[in-house]
Amino acid sequence: MLFNSQVFILLFLPVVLAGYYALAGSRTWRQAWVVLASLGFYGWWDVRFVPLLAGLTVANWLIVRWFARVRAPWIPVLGVVLNLATLGVFKYADFFRGTVYGVLGDDWQPWSLILPLGISFFVFQKISYLIDLKRGDRHIYGFLDFCMFVMFFPQLIAGPLVRHNEIIDQFRLDPRRPAMWENLSRGFFLFLIGVAKKVAIADTVAHIADPLFQKAATGVLSAAEAWVATGAYTLQIYFDFSGYSDMAIGLALMFGLCLPLNFNAPYRSLSVRDFWRRWHMTLSRFLRDYLYIPLGGNRCGPVRQAFNVVATMLLGGLWHGANWTFVAWGGLHGAALAVNHVWSGRGFRLPRPLAWLLTLLFVMACWVLFRAESFTTAGRVLASMAGAHGIGSIDLNREKVVALVAGTAVALLGPTSQEAALSRLSPRAWVAVPAGVAIVYLLLLTGGRLPNVFIYFQF
């Protein structure tokens, strides 16, 4: 079920929260309740996914316990191989087979394996823990702690990518501690902001971007259509994913748990390097700590450093999806990061407005590759943006124009959602009234539309 759905907000969340606080006196029972609720939440999408999630969790925990007894460094490596093999079969088998058959020019029939929801996220979470163990971390957790770490429903499907040492120690804290009411109120307000991002902005501008990219797949766009499509998708993916992250962090806080922040106004970045410090921050640090640094990071010469960052981003692009457009998107960002390293290393600086504009234009152009289903479609959109098919025009209704303007203003101005909910806005009784009105409006808005799943669910 979607976080912004009526069944989640009106039924699932109140029941799970009530049960959690009713069982708060027993750590074992409250954690077991959350794990069972998380399995139910995951199974709501497709019950066929549950055995894989549960089985992989149990297998990883048994590998960890085995390592705790034997302390052989190859045991965590075995676990990493198991997780990567699982991800490879479900997500990349058809992709690599199709690539090979395409090169050979042979016909082939895809296996059409069903991609389990959120597999990239919960696999990476396990991998990070196993690698930490191999590196010398000695935290060995009990079964319930490990299950809740992996399955906790707010971050199960699309992150943030949480590390074991960021959350498991919090499980021992009594959720009814003095900060309970503040956690509940701030968490709900951040959750509400996330719902507004998703429903009022992301889902609205999606009705602009989706038809235009579909049109580009079979024809051409005017420059006006191409720029509006790209701008709309730039807002859609940001408000869709940052909205999910806000909801996940807010939900966790309602359970008395703090998850790491995942976005920090990325469209205000002054360089591509700055962008990746602000966009999907938990993935960025995963790629840095478990790929870029082991490859050598910046501890080597400039040529090797450039290779390391490009290789890391190529793999990061492939992680996002089994399509060469994602790999190209990652490669472009890797190349830009390598150039950025050289540029800043030599002391060059651009005026801040120009640096911001060039960074945003680069990110938007790359989003075209990320969104398009093929290089052909991406090429058509980019060519249209360059004016190859005339300037043209586009008509948008008031709702879509308001969403574009409001989304642009929120992305570029004012405090971030986390800053607003967790720092600036103090919990007050009067806030409950507008918050209540807002959630009712958003629920009605959601009920009047076809459900629009989160973009990152496909990854």
N, C-alpha and C positions, 0 to 999 in steps of 0.2 A: 504494500500500500504506500501511497505517496505521503510525505510529511504534510503536504498542503491539502490533502483530501479530507473530506468531511468525516469519513469513518475513522481516520487516524486521530484527528483533533477532538472529535466528540465522543469516541468510544475507546479506541486502543490506548491512547495516551493517559486519559483519566484513570482507566482500570489499572494499567501497569504502574502508574505513579502511586495510586492508592495502595496497591498491594505491596509496593516497595517500602513505603513508609510504615505500613502496618506491620511489616516484618523487619523493620529497621533494627530492632533489638538483637537480632541474630544475624551475624555476618553471613553464615552459611545459607540461611533460608532466603535472605534478601538477594544474595548473589544467584542462588539457584532460580529464584523467581525471574530475575532479569535474563538469565541465559535461556530459560524456557520461553519467555516472551520474545526474545530475539530470534529464536528458532521459528516461532509462530509468525513473526514479522517477515522473516526471510521466506518461509514456506507460503505466505500469502501470495507471492508472485507466481511461484510454481513449486509445488511440493517435491518435484523431481530433483530440485537443486539441493534440498536439505541433506540427503545422504552424503553428497560430495563435501559440503561444508563441515558436517559433523565428522565424517570419516577422516578428512584431511586434518582437522583439528586434533582428533585423537591420535592419529599417526604422528603428528609433529610433537605432541606432548610425550608420547612413548619414546620418541627419539631423544628428546631432551632428558627424560629420566634415565635413559640408557647412558647418555653422555655423563650425567651426574655420577653414575657408578663407575664408569670405565675411564672417563676423561681422555679418550682418544680423539685427537683433533680432526680425524676424518669423519667422525660421526655427524657433527653439524653440517659438514659438506654433503653428506648423504642426504640430510634433510633438505638442503638447498636444491639439490638435484631433483629430489622428489617433487618439490613445489614448482620448480621451473618446468619439469616434464609435464606436470598437470596443466600448467598454464599453456605450454606449447601445444599439447594435444587439443585442448578445447578452443584456444584462441587463434593458433597460428598454423595448424595442420593444413587446412584448406588453402591458406594464403601461400605457404611455401610450395605445396603441391601444384597450385595453379601457376606459380611463377616458373617452376621447372618445366611443366607441360607447355606453358606459353613460349618459353625459350626454344623448346624442341619443336614447337609447332604442331603438337599432337592434341587431339580432342581428349577431354577428360570430364569425369563426372564428380562434382564435389560431394564430400561426405555430409555436408550440411549439419555439422554438429551444433547442438544448442549451446550457446555461450552462457554459462552460469552468471547470474547477475553479480556484479562487483568482484569478480574473481581476481582481477588485477590488484585490487586494493587489499583483500584479505590474504592473498599470496605474498605480496610484498611485505606485509606486516610480519608474517611468520619468518620470512627470509631475513629481515633486519634483526630479529631476535637471535636467530641461529648464527648469523655472522658475528653478532656481539659476543655470543658464547665462545665462538672459536677464537675471538680476539682476547679472551681472558675474563670476560664478565662472568661472575659466579652466581648470578641470580637464578635460582631454580625455583619455580613456582608450583603451587598445588594445582590440582586439576580444575577446580572452580575458578581460581584466579586466572589461569591460562585461558579457559573457555570464555570468561567474561572479557578478557583483554582482546580476544580475537573476534567475538561475536556481538559485542555491545552494539545494539541496533542503531543508535544515532550515527555511528561512523562505519558501520559494517559495509555498506554498499558503495559509498563514494567518498570515504575519508572524513576528516583529515587523516593522513597516515600517521598513526600514533605509535610511539615507541614504548616498549614495555616499561622502561624506567620513568616514563612520564605519567603513567596512569595506575599501574598495579598497586603501588604503595598507597594510593588514595582509597582503594577498596576497603582498607581497614578503618577508615574514618566513619564515625557515626553520622549518617545524613541528617540526624536531628540535632546537630550541634548548633551553637548560637547563631551561626550564619545561615541557618536553614531558610528563613523567610526571605532574606536578601537574595540568596541563591535562586529561590523559586521565582521571585519577582524579576530579577535581572535576567535570568535564563528565559523566562517567558517573553520578556520584552525583546530580547535578541532573536528568539524564535519568531516572534511576530514580524520583526524587520525582515527576516529571511523569507517569510511567507509573502510579504509585500513585494520584495524583490522578484520573487519567482512569478507570482500571479499577476501583479499589476504591471510589471515592466517586461520581464523575460518572455512570458507567454504572449504578451501583446505584440512586442516587436517581432516575435517568431512568425506572426501572421503577415509580416512584411518580408522578412528574409526568406522564408521557406518557398513561397510561390515564385519569387524572383530567381532563386537558385535553381528551382525546377525548370523555369523557363530557359535559363542559360544552358541547361543540360541538353536541350533539343533545338535551341535557336540562339539569338543574340539579344543583348540588352543595349539600351542607350546608355550614355555616360551617366545620366541622372539616375536611371534604374540601378546601374552597377554600383554607384557610390552609395545610394540609399540601402541597397542590399547588403553591402559590406559594412556600412555603419550600423545597420540594424543587427547584423550577426555579431559585430563587435560588442554591442551592448547585451545581446541575448546571452552569449556564452559567459560573459562576466557576471551578469545578474542571476543567471541560472545556477552557475556553480558557486559563486560567493553566497548566493541565497541559501543553497543547500548547506554550505559550511556554517553559515550563521545559525541555521536551524539545528544542525548537529551539535554545535558548541552550546547553543542555548538549551537544547534538550539535556545534554550531559550535565550542565550546571543545575538544572532542575533536579537531577539525581545527586547533586552535591559533588560532581566530578568536573574537573577542569581539563578541557582538550586544548591542544596548541592552536594558535591562530593560523589561518590559511591564506588570507588575502589582506593586503594593506595598500589600497588605492593604486593598483598597478598602472592605470592609464595616466597617472601623473608622473611616471618615470621619466628620467632625463637621459637614460641610456638603456640598451638591451640588457646589460648587466644588472642595472637597477630594476628593470622589469622582472627579472627572474628572482630578485630578492623580495618581490612583492606579490608575484603571481604563484598560486598553488605552492606556497612556501614549504609545506611538508614534503611534497614531491621533490622540490628543488634541493632540499638538504639531503634527501635520500639519494638522489643522483650524485650529489657532491660527495657524500660520505662513503657510499658503497660502490661507486663507479669511478668518478673523476679522481678522487684522492688515491685509491688503489692503483689506478693507471699511471700515477706519477704526479697528477695535479699540476701545480705551478712550481714544483721543485726541480724542474729540468729546463732545458733550453727552450727558446720561443717556438721553434718548429715542433718539438715534441709536445709542448703545452697546447699549441693549436690543435694538434692531432687528438690530444686527450679530450679537449672540450668538444670538438666536433664529433668524436666517437661517442661521447657521453650523450650528447643531444640527439644523435641518430638513434641510439637505443631508446632514449626517452620518447622520441617520436614514434618508434615502433611499439612501445608500451601503450601508447594511446590508441592504436588500432591496427588491424591487419590489412593495411593498404599502403601502397608506395607513396601516396600523397602525404600520409602522416610522417613517413620517413623523410621525405623531402622537406616538410615543414620543420622537423627537428634539425635537419642538416642546415637549413637556412639560418635558424637561430644559433646553431653551433658556430657557423662561419661568422655571423655577426658578433658573437661573444669573443671569438678569437681576434677579430679586427678591433673590437672594443678594448681588449687587453693591450694590444700594441699601441693603440691610440692614446689611452690613458697612461700607459707606461712611459711614453715619450713626452708626457706633460702637455699634450694638446687639449684644448677646451673649446667648446662652442658656446655662444651665448645661450642662456637658459631657455628662452622661448624657442630658438631654433633647434636646440637639442631635444626639447620636448616634442616639437612638431615632427621632426625626422623619426624619432623613436616611435611615436604613435602611428605614423604612416607606414613604417616598416611592419609593425605588429599587425595592423589592419590588412596589409597586403598578404602577410603570412596566414592570417585567418581565412583568407579565400581558399588557400590550399587545404587548410584544415577542414573547412566546411564542404568543399566540392567533392563529389563522388569520384571524379576522375581528373586527370591532368587536362583533358580537353575542356571540360567545364570550367576549371580554374583559369585556363588560358583565355577562354572567351570573356569571363568576368574581368580579368585584368586588362585585356585588350579594350574592352568597353570603358573601363575606368580611365584609360589613356586617351579616349576619344575616338577610337577606331570606327565606331558605328554611330557617330553623331551625338549631339548633346541630349536631345530629347527632353522629356518631362515625365512626371509621375504624380498621380493623384492619391492622396492619403486622407482618410477620414480623421475627424477630430481626435478620436481615442488614440489612434496610432501616432499622430503628431505630438499629442501630449506625452505619450510614453517615450517617444524619442527625445523630446526636450527635457523631460524630467529625468530620464536615465542619464543623459549627457551631463546634466547639472549635478546629479548625485555622484556620478563617477569622477567628476573633475573638481568639485567644490565641497566644502563643508567637512565635518568629521566622518570617519569611517563608522560603520555600524557597530563594530566592537567598542570603539571609543565612546560612542553615544550611549550604548546600553550598559557597558561595564564600568565606565568612568564618569561620564558627564551627568547622566540622568540619575539622580538619587531616588530610591524607591519612596513614593508618596501615595497616599490613598487616592488623591484626585487623578492620578495617572490611570487608575483602573477603568475609569469611565471612557476616555477616548480609546484606550487599548481594547476595551470590550466592543465598542462600536466598530473599530477597525477590523477586529477578527470576524465579527458578524458579516461585515461588508465583503471581506475577502472570501469567506465561506460561501456567500451567495454568488460572488463572481466565479468562484471555482465550480460551483454546482451548475452554472449556466453555460459552461464550456465543456468540450470533450477533454478528458485528462491528457495532459502534456507531460510526459516523463522527463526527468532530468537528463540533460545532454550527456553527463559523465556516466550514466548508467550503462552506456554501450561499451565502456572501457573496463 
